[in-house]
Amino acid sequence: MNDEEHLMTLNRTGGRFDLNKIAAAFPETADTMLLDTYLTDKPEASIRVFRIYRDVPPHYHTQCDEVLHVLSGTGTFWIDDPKEEAPFAPGHLLVFPRRAVHAVPRILSHPVIFLAIDTPRRAPDDVVFVDPADGTPSGFIAGI
């Protein structure tokens, strides 16, 4: 079994994941705001690693709470109130409850990579932009 087949087996059953290796596999550019890869994917919860490629406008998720651990990069985020914009850096944990409007208005250093735990599972199309002109689910995120 090669590394990719082994990772796919782990995706279904759990296991050990090398987050540095996964993070290093993201390309330098993307057509979407984010790219992600699922580590586990069950109806009750999913675990993903994702990279942000550009500032993320105000949006929310209708189906899940989102917990983000910052693996790399720096920037700013806010939740519910743009006046409460605050920095994030590696080692920080950001928690976005379901339906809480949040944004990443400024990326200060690249690459910005998060480990995400979504409960229940976050479907790829579960993103609602406050201003529909800011994007669509298909332009928001794609898998690698």
C-alpha positions in Angstrom: 0.0 0.0 0.0 1.5 3.4 -1.0 1.2 6.6 1.1 -1.8 7.9 -0.7 -3.7 4.5 -0.4 -2.7 4.4 3.3 -4.0 7.9 3.9 -7.3 7.0 2.2 -7.7 4.0 4.5 -7.0 6.3 7.5 -9.6 8.8 6.2 -12.3 6.1 6.8 -11.0 4.6 10.0 -9.0 7.3 11.9 -5.3 7.1 12.6 -2.2 9.1 12.6 -1.8 12.1 10.3 1.4 14.1 9.5 -0.1 17.6 9.5 3.2 19.2 8.3 3.3 16.8 5.3 -0.3 17.5 4.5 0.2 21.2 4.8 3.2 21.1 2.5 1.1 19.4 -0.2 -1.1 22.4 -0.8 -0.3 24.3 -4.0 1.0 27.9 -4.0 -2.1 29.2 -5.8 -5.8 28.3 -6.1 -8.8 29.3 -8.1 -10.9 29.2 -5.0 -10.5 31.2 -1.7 -9.6 28.0 0.1 -8.5 24.4 -0.6 -9.0 21.6 1.8 -8.5 17.9 2.4 -10.6 15.8 4.7 -8.8 13.6 7.2 -12.0 12.1 8.6 -15.4 12.5 7.2 -18.4 11.2 9.2 -21.9 12.6 9.5 -21.3 13.5 13.1 -18.0 15.3 12.6 -15.3 15.9 10.0 -11.7 16.9 10.4 -10.0 18.8 7.6 -6.8 20.7 6.9 -7.3 23.8 4.7 -5.3 26.6 3.3 -6.6 30.2 2.8 -5.4 31.9 -0.4 -7.0 35.3 -0.1 -9.0 37.3 2.4 -12.3 35.7 3.2 -15.4 37.9 3.3 -18.1 37.7 6.0 -19.9 34.4 5.8 -21.5 31.7 8.0 -22.2 28.0 8.1 -25.8 26.7 8.6 -25.0 23.1 9.4 -22.0 23.0 11.8 -19.8 24.6 14.5 -16.3 25.1 13.2 -13.2 24.9 15.4 -9.9 26.0 13.8 -6.4 25.5 15.1 -3.9 27.7 13.3 -1.0 25.6 11.9 0.8 28.4 10.0 0.5 32.0 8.8 -0.9 35.1 10.4 -3.8 37.4 9.8 -6.9 38.8 11.4 -10.4 37.5 12.0 -13.6 38.6 13.5 -16.7 36.9 14.7 -20.2 38.6 14.8 -18.8 42.1 14.9 -16.2 43.6 12.5 -15.2 46.1 15.2 -13.8 43.1 17.2 -11.2 42.2 14.6 -8.2 40.4 16.2 -5.0 38.8 15.1 -4.4 35.1 14.8 -1.1 33.2 14.7 0.1 29.6 14.9 -1.1 27.9 18.1 -4.3 29.9 18.3 -7.7 28.2 18.4 -10.7 30.0 16.8 -14.2 28.8 17.5 -17.1 29.7 15.2 -20.5 28.5 16.4 -23.1 27.6 13.7 -24.6 30.6 12.1 -22.1 33.0 13.6 -20.9 35.5 10.9 -17.1 35.4 10.6 -14.4 36.7 8.3 -10.7 36.7 7.7 -10.3 40.2 6.4 -6.5 40.3 6.3 -3.8 37.7 5.6 -0.5 39.1 7.0 1.8 36.1 6.3 1.5 33.0 4.1 0.7 30.2 4.0 -2.4 30.4 6.3 -3.2 26.8 7.1 -5.8 25.6 9.6 -6.7 22.2 11.1 -10.6 22.3 11.2 -12.9 20.2 13.3 -16.5 20.6 12.2 -19.5 19.2 14.2 -21.5 17.9 12.6 -19.8 17.4 9.3 -19.4 20.6 7.2 -20.7 19.9 3.7 -18.5 21.7 1.0 -21.5 23.8 0.0 -22.3 24.9 3.5 -21.2 28.6 3.2 -23.5 31.6 3.1 -21.9 34.9 2.2 -23.5 37.9 3.9 -23.2 39.8 0.6 -24.0 37.3 -2.1 -21.7 39.2 -4.5 -18.7 38.1 -2.4 -18.9 34.6 -3.6 -20.5 31.2 -4.1 -19.9 27.8 -2.5 -18.1 26.6 -5.6 -15.8 29.6 -5.5 -15.2 29.3 -1.8 -13.5 26.0 -1.4 -12.4 23.0 -3.4 -10.7 19.8 -2.3 -7.1 18.8 -3.2 
